[in-house]
Amino acid sequence: MHCPFCRHTDSRVVDSRTSDDGAQIRRRRQCPDCGRRFSTIETAGLTVLKRSGVSEPFSRSKVLVGVRKACQGRPVTEDDLALLAQRVEESVRSLGIAEVDAHEVGMAILGPLRNLDEVAYLRFASVYQAFESLEDFEAAITLLRAERATLDRLAIDH
């Protein structure tokens, strides 16, 4: 770590603290050459391995773009989308691996999107899971209905 004041190539860590959500570490550093102090923030990198074999950094904004298309014309707010993207990132990071397959990112989107809006979920799933026929849609709708019926029964039982 270069000192931002004198460009010395070394620094000493004086204090370290994690952020509230634990995703970052804030380090207070001191330059051994000029003696001035500065702060750094460290985050763990997360890379997505795409089907083409190319790796790229995880992007919450790319999640938002894909989900926003599925939610077009639906009663979903930008705040809802931002929260969904945050949940997806947290879910993917919780896997504990530095490079995650793009398929895993898509799978992490499906659950929160289904809870947010079922129509948007079907739109996203139809593209993501490459629905090829009416039967694919019917199977997805049947599954949604079965899950909803189960949730309704659980709510009545309690």
Residue pairs with C-beta under 8 A, 6 or more apart in sequence:
1 10
1 11
1 29
1 40
2 8
2 9
2 11
3 10
3 11
3 31
3 33
3 34
3 36
3 38
4 38
5 31
5 34
5 36
5 38
6 31
6 33
6 34
6 36
8 31
8 32
8 33
8 34
10 31
10 32
10 33
11 29
11 30
11 31
11 32
11 38
12 29
12 30
12 31
12 32
13 27
13 28
13 29
14 28
14 29
14 30
14 37
15 27
15 28
16 25
16 26
16 27
16 28
17 25
17 26
18 24
18 25
18 26
19 25
19 26
23 43
23 44
23 93
24 41
24 42
24 43
25 41
25 42
25 43
26 39
26 40
26 41
26 42
27 39
27 40
27 41
27 42
28 37
28 38
28 39
29 37
29 38
29 39
29 40
30 36
30 37
31 37
31 38
44 93
44 98
45 57
45 98
46 57
46 58
46 89
46 92
46 93
46 98
46 99
46 100
47 55
47 56
47 57
47 58
47 98
47 99
47 100
48 55
48 56
48 57
48 58
48 59
48 99
48 100
48 101
48 102
48 105
49 55
49 99
49 100
49 101
49 102
50 56
50 102
51 102
51 103
55 99
58 89
58 92
58 100
58 105
60 85
60 86
60 88
60 89
61 85
63 84
63 85
63 88
63 89
63 105
63 109
64 81
64 82
64 85
66 109
66 124
67 81
67 84
67 85
67 109
67 113
67 120
67 124
68 81
69 123
70 113
70 120
70 121
70 123
70 124
70 127
71 81
71 116
71 117
71 120
74 117
74 119
74 120
75 117
76 116
76 117
76 120
80 116
84 109
84 112
84 113
84 116
87 112
88 105
88 108
88 109
88 112
91 108
91 112
92 100
92 104
92 105
92 108
95 104
106 128
109 124
109 128
110 121
110 124
110 125
110 128
113 120
113 121
113 124
114 121
114 144
118 144
121 144
122 137
122 140
122 141
122 144
125 131
125 140
126 136
126 137
126 140
129 136
131 137
131 140
